[in-house]
Amino acid sequence: MDLLTASAADLLAASDAVWDEGLIAAASDRLVTLRRLAGRWHPDHCADPDAGAVFSRIQWQRRRLGGASRVLASDRCATEAHPVFESTMAVDGRHWTMRYLATYADELGAVYIGQRTLLEVFPLGLADLAERSAAQSARWMFVSSDMESQIRPCLPAPATLHRTADSVLVVRPRDPDLVRLADVMAHVGTVPPEHVAWIGSGLWNVACYLEYAQRAHPVIDGSTVWIDVGRHRVSLLGGWAYAGAIGERWAALPANALADVTPVWRADPVQRSALGHIKIRRLLRELLGDITGMGPVPPSAPAPLVAFARSPAAGTAVDQYRSWKKAVEATFGPSRFSAWDLPTNVIYPEN
């Protein structure tokens, strides 16, 4: 059965085995498929009378995935032991352990989300990228204490590295109020436009700082961006193995970033701000309801925000931030705080 074109009746009648056959084998692709389905059947913008039931079934399938894609504490029986990452340290043979709330795989290895710790696990063959990830967040430059107090919470904390028999661990502190944006999107389906507004402003604020610091981050997406719903804060915690100084040659790029690399950039593969800006606009389209970041958005999405997200990423980060703010003001009027009832422990129940 083609899940993306199936009717509500077919989706509700299908067994778990049929759903498994309809989902692509790769765990990351399966989550993308479920996100696309959630966007289509979200009851806020789907008129089908069975939309709510289908959306609930999609959320159930997402929770079933577990394993290589993502594990949520609420998906386990109450009597099951809490999941623990454990590895033997290469230097002294001691065991390094960490209880975690969720885990997901990426092209560089795996990431484990602890209550106050973020752990990246790189295979030994990518030890240079593990070291790069830690080095990128070792030093930040600020022109004033005001800039530091505003920007420092939006950047990853310094990391420590640990070598095991088969991997390199990059360990950072994690603010428990921060939730990975991809997990929020998987949970809610479509982000309300008033919250897309402050998330977009936070993304461009970080982009402005990176240009000031002469740094480039080419992988700004739902898997690398984290948000604090209560304080409307956006943090760029992941993907730092791919980042570097503007003008420096790329060390690596994930497949989902290569789609945005022009032939000219392939001939001159150096770090540049523009790739990060393209990724921000793609992410804004996803937040507005275009699940793939490359197609139409729901008719209910605010026209000024959609027009901005679809337009080319041209100019400096400051220019684009100003344009985004104008689009937000044209949609909602003067800036105001919009509360979002989405506690962190709804996404990570043991948080």
N, C-alpha and C positions, 0 to 999 in steps of 0.2 A: 504494500500500500504506500502511495506517495503521501506522506503526512502533510506536506505543504499545500496540497490541492484537495485533500480529503474533506468531506462534509462533516458537520458537527455530529451527525448520527453515526458515521463511520468511526470517527475518533473516539466517541464515547463507548461504542460497542467493541472496539478492538481490545484484544487481550494484551497483557504486558509483553508477551512474546512477539506479537505483531508490531508493537511499538519498537521493540529492540531491533527487529528486522528492518524497520523503516528508518532508523537512525544510522547515520554514517558511522563506520567503525571507530575512527579516531575520536578520542574523548573530547578534544577541543572542538571538533566539527559538530559533535553531537550537541554540545551546549549552544553552539551558534544556531543550529537547526531549532532547538527548543526556544531560544530567544526570538527567532523569527516567527515561530508559531505563537508565542506569547504576545508579540506585537500585533499579530493579525487578529487574535481572539480576545484581546483585553476588553472587558465589558464596558470600559469607559468610551470606547470608540468603535465597537462592533455591535451592529444592530440585531444580530441573530439572537433570538430568544434563549438559545442554549449556550450563548457565549460564556456566561459565568461558569457553567458546568464544565465546558471544554477547557477554560482557563485553569480551573482547579485540577483537572486531569493532567494538563501540561506541567503544572507545578509539582504534582505527584511524581511524574516521570523524571523531572529534574532532580527531585530528592532521591530517586532510585539510582541515579547514575553512580554517585560515590566513587570509590577507587581512584583511578587516574585523573578523573576530571575534578571533583571537589567532594569533600566529606564535611557534612554539617553535623554538629553535635545532636541536633534535634532529630536526626534521621536514625539514631541508634536507640536500641532498647535501653530502658533505664538501668537494667542489670548489667549491661555490657561495660567492660572496662573502658576508661577514658583513653583515647588514642595517644600514644607517646612515640615521638621520633627518637630513635636511639642509634648511636654510631660509636665505633671504637676509635679513639684518637691515635694517630700514627706515632706521636712522640712518646707517650708514656703508657699506652694501652688502656687507659681509663675509659669508662663509658660516658659519653656525653648524651644527655637525654633532655627532651623538652616536650611537655604536654602541649597539644595543639587543638585549635578550634576548627580549623579548616585547612585544606591543602589543595593545590592545583599544580598542574604540569605546564611548563612552557618549553620553548626550543632550547633553552640553556640548562634545563634540569627540572627541579621542583622547588616550590615555595611552600613553607609551612607558616601558618598564622597562629601565633600564640597570644595569650591574653595581653602580655606586655612585651612580646618579642616577635620579630619578623626574621625568619630563617630562609636563606637561599642556599640550595644544595646544587653545586656544580660538579659534573664529573671531572676526574683528574685531567682529561684531555682538554678541558676548557679552563684550566687553572689560571691562565693569563687573563681571561675575562672576569673570573672571580676577583682577582686582585684589582682589576680595573674598576669593577663595581664598587669596591671598598674605597679605592683611591679617589674616585670622583666626588665622594661626599666627605673627604677628609678636611677640606678647607673651603670656606666661603668668604667672599669679600663684601663688605658693606660700607657705604659711604657715611652712615650715621647710625647711632643707636636706635633711632626711630625706624630706619629701614630694616635693621636687624630684628627688632621686635615684631615687625609686620611680616617679614619674609621667612625668618628662620623656621617657624612652625610648618612652613609649606615645603620644606626640603628634608631629605632623609638625615637621620642622626648618624654620627660617625659609627663605622662598623669594625668588628674584630673578625679576623680570619682564623680558621682552625682546619688543619689537614687531617683527614682520616685515611684509612687504607685504600678507599676507592673514590673519594670525593674531597671537595674543598667547601667548607661551610662559611658563609658570610652572615654574620649575626648582628642585628641592629635592635635597639629599643623600639617598641611600638606604642604609640598613644592609644589606649583602649577605646577612645572615642572615634577613632578613624576606622572607616569601613571601605574596603576595595569597591570602586565604582562598578566594576563588572558584577559583583555580587549584589549590589543594590539593584542594578538593571535586571538581573535574573529574577530577583525577588518581586519587584513591582511591575515588571513588564514595560510600561511606558512612564517615564519621569514627567511629573506635572510641569508645564511650561514655566511657572513662577520659580521653580527650583532649577530648571535649566538655566534661567537667567543668572542666578548667583554662581552656579557651577561654571558657566562660561566666563563670567567676570573673573573668577578665581584662576581659571586656566590662563587667561590673557595676562593677568597680573604676574603669574609665574613666568610666562613667556617674556614679559618685559624685563623681569629681573635677569633671566638667563642672557638676554642680549646685552644688558648692562655688564654682566660678569664675563661676557665673551665666551659663553658656553652654549652648546647645542645639544638638544635631546630629541632624537628622531623617532621615538616610540611613545608618544603621548596618546594613550588610549585607555579603555576601561580597565585593562589589567595592570596598568602602571599608576593610575590616578586613584587617590583615596580621598574620601570626603568626611568631614565632621558636620553632621546634619544640624546639631544643636547650635554650633557657632558659625555656620555657613563658611567653613574653611575648606580649601582645596589644597591637597598636598601631592607632590609628585614623588612617590616613594620607590617605584619600581623602574626597571629598564636601564639602570645607570651603567651597566656593562657596555651599552651601545653608545653612551654619550661621550662628549669630548670637547676640546677647545675648538672654537670656530676656525676653520681652515685646516684642522688636523685630519689626516686620512681616517676613514672609517675602519674600526677594528672588526666590526661585524654588523650585520643588519638582519632582523627577522624577516621571514617571507612576507608578512603582512605589510611591511614598510617598503619592500621592493616594488610593489604595485604603484607607489607614488613617486618613484625615482625616474626622472626624465632621461632620455638618451644623453643629453648634455651632461647631466650629473653622473651618469655611469662612466663617461669618459674622464670625469674629474671627480672621483669619489672622495670628497672631503666633507667634513662637518659644516653644515649651514643651517641657519635658523629656519629657512623657508620650509624645510621638510617637516619640522615640528609644527609649524603653522598650518600646513596642509592636514596633518593628523588631527589638530585641534578642531578644524572645521568638519572633518569627517566624523569625529566624535560628537560634535554638536548635532549633526544630522541624525546620528544614531539616537541621541537623547531625545530628539524631537519626534522619533517614531519610525525613522528609516533604519530598519534593523541592520542592514548591511552597510550603511553609510554611503551607498552608491545608487539609491533608487528614490522613489517618491515618498513623501511624508504624508501622514493622515491629513485630511482637509481641516481638521480642528486645530492643527499646529498654527501658532501665530505667524502671520505673513511676514512681518519685519524680521523675525528671528530666522525664519526659513530662508528668506532672501539673502541674509548675511551668510548663513551656513552654506548656501549653494554657490556663493560668489567666489572668485579666485582668491587665493591667499596672497595678496599683493601688499607691499609696503613693510614698514617696520612693525614690530609687535605693539609699540605705542600707538601707531596709526590704527591698527586693527582693533586694539582695545577701545579706542575712542569710538570707532564705528560700531562696535558691539554695544557699547553703552547707549549710543543713540538709538539703536534698534530696540534695546530693552526699554528705554524711556518712551519710545513710540508705541510700545505694546502695553506697558503697565503704568506709565506716568512717572512721577518722582519716585526716587529710590525709597523702599521701605522693607522692613524685615517681614518675611513670610515664614511662619513656623511650619515645620513638617513633622508630623507624629510618626517618626520612624526610629525608635530606639535601637541602639547598636545590638542589644541582645535579641532583637527580632531576627537579625541576619546571622549573628553568631550567638546562639542561645546560651552558651556557657561563659560568655564574655563578662 
